[in-house]
Amino acid sequence: MSIEKYKKDIEELSHKGELLYYKMVFENYPDEEKETKKKNPKLHAEIIKKIGTFTEKYQEWYSESLECLRQIMPSRVDDFIGYYKSGSKRKEINHENYTISDALQGLRTTWMGETKTDAKAAIPKLRQQLKIITALKRKFESSLFDIRHLVQADLLDSELDVAMGLMKKGFTRAAGAVAGVVLEGHLETVCENHAVKVSKARP
């Protein structure tokens, strides 16, 4: 997939995530929806048209965003999942460990007949997820990202040129050995980018 295609997909995910965030706020704070409808009717209309209910669209956005993260920034996958669901057993559910998954299930806790924790506690978690997805755009704009990948690509191309030269001169085995090293280097980078651990026993 080309870099431009990735950028387009990330832009769409970011925008959809922003609409989901507003929708979640609206469902928990009706006054905020009235205010937005009054001040920005165009935005309000887009949210109503594209999102419907939060529960309907969030799972779709979450799955797409998670897959995109695994492809581009696997180091943030665990953080992204952590905002969605708790990775450990909870002795009690409070504002700190309440997750988006809890909100989707309509989970709430009460004390003395009053609501202690509900879906409102998941709003900051969704905001953090959205920030992670938005950060993907900056990765493509980073000069360090470009330099690392461009230099690596140039090195691999140079080695392949050497392999081609050897092959043309009849040194087939030597050409294959050089090309093999290039392939190993590329596969190592792919594994690193996707956080794939290679077993020493059966690499």
Salt bridges, closest charged atoms under 4 A:
GLU4 OE2 - LYS7 NZ 3.92
ASP9 OD2 - LYS5 NZ 3.01
GLU11 OE1 - LYS137 NZ 3.90
GLU18 OE2 - ARG127 NH1 3.10
GLU33 OE2 - HIS44 NE2 2.93
GLU35 OE2 - LYS39 NZ 3.17
GLU46 OE2 - HIS15 NE2 2.68
GLU46 OE2 - LYS50 NZ 2.95
GLU60 OE2 - LYS16 NZ 2.41
ASP79 OD2 - ARG76 NE 2.88
ASP102 OD2 - ARG90 NH1 2.71
ASP118 OD2 - LYS120 NZ 3.51
GLU192 OE2 - ARG148 NH2 2.97
